[in-house]
Amino acid sequence: MASPTISKPDAGNSLDLVDVQEVRENTVILKDGGLRQIIMVGGVNFSLKSETEQNIITGAYQTFLNSLDFPVQILVHSRKVNIDKYVERLMQRKEVEQSPILQNQIDEYAEFIKGFVQKNAIMEKVFLVVIPFYPQNSALKPKSGGGFSLFGKKKSAAETNAKDKEEGDRIFNENLAQLNQRTSQAMSGILGMGLEATLLGYEQLVELFYNFYNPQTVERQNMPIPRE
């Protein structure tokens, strides 16, 4: 009996595996019409807290979860630390340094850092809370052909597409308003636990998904991470 084979999708169909349609208004729009906003949360070293502080944090987390009347997804994303900008700042410091001894020390330190990271992958954890919204009505898709009015007068394709776009924008804004309410509620709960919370914008979302779908590479930029 021949063993089953698994066909590997070619490069032309790789985008079919990505559920993201576009990023708009700090919101991820999925191909099925779903909307997502993503909050980055600052971490806390729970083990270094006293027992009283740990109990307070645990209680606040329980209160946060119980206050939500919609589902959320909590992700912990490990990513390689990008040291390119750090090394670049070291080289800038070297250029303004007057002492040849300190210049050599900066060179040696930069080489040490690059060699260490090359041999040992330095990982950093990112904590994310995904806020979903599932629209009841999906945005209307533009039609290629013309339409007909009630009086039988044919509309041009441009008129039809313009009306479809206007209706799609209206529905999107209504759904976005409801998603924004959920996100505000979630952020209030996170801040109530004494943690930092940042709603990811367009560039941060693009970078985040780039890192998700390219785990074998170092992230192309340094996304600011809230800290305690």
Residue, then its C-alpha position, 0 to 999 in steps of 0.5 A: m500500500a502506497s504511503p499517503t502524500i501531502s501536497k505542498p502549496d506553491a508560492g502562488n497560493s501562499l496568501d490563501l493560507v493567510d486569513v487577514q484581508e487588510v488592516r484598517e483603522n487599527t483593526v484587522i479585517l479577516k477574509d470571513g468579515g470578522l474584525r479583530q483589535i489587538i492589545m499589547v500588555g506589559g508583563v509583570n514578574f509575578s514570582l518576585k511579588s509578595e504573597t499579598e501582591q500576588n493575591i491582589i493581581t490574581g483577584a484583579y485578573q479574575t475580576f477582569l475575566n468575569s467583567l467581560d461579556f464577550p470572548v477574548q484570546i490571550l496569546v504569548h508570542s516569543r520573538k527573537v530580539n533584534i539588536d541592529k538598532y542597538v548596535e547602530r546606536l553604539m556606532q553612533r556613540k563611537e563616532v562622537e567619542q574622543s578617546p581612542i581607548l573607549q572607541n576600541q572598547i565600543d568596537e569590542y563590545a559591539e562585536f561581543i554582542k553580535g557574536f553572542v546573539q548569533k550563537n544564542a537566540i535571545m528571546e523576548k515574550v510579547f503578551l497580546v489580548v485579541i478582541p474579536f467582533y463578528p458582524q451580523n452583516s458583511a460589507l457589500k462586495p462591489k459588483s462588476g456589472g451595472g444594476f437597474s433602478l426601480f424605474g428600469k434605468k440602468k446604472s453604470a458600474a461606477e455608480t453601483n460600485a460607489k454605492d456599494k462602497e458607501e454602504g460597505d463603509r457605513i456597515f464597517n463604521e457601525n461594526l467598528a464602533q461596537l468593537n471599539q467599545r469592547t476594546s475600551q472595556a478590555m483595556s480598562g480591565i487590564l489597566g485596573m490590574g496595574l498593567e500597561a496596555t497599548l492598542l496596536g496601530y497599523e505599522q505594529l499590526v503589520e510587523l506583528f503578522y510579519n513576525f507570525y508568518n516568518p518565525q525563522t527570521v529576526e523581526r524586521q523592526n523593534m516593536p515597542i513593548p510595554r513594561e512594568 
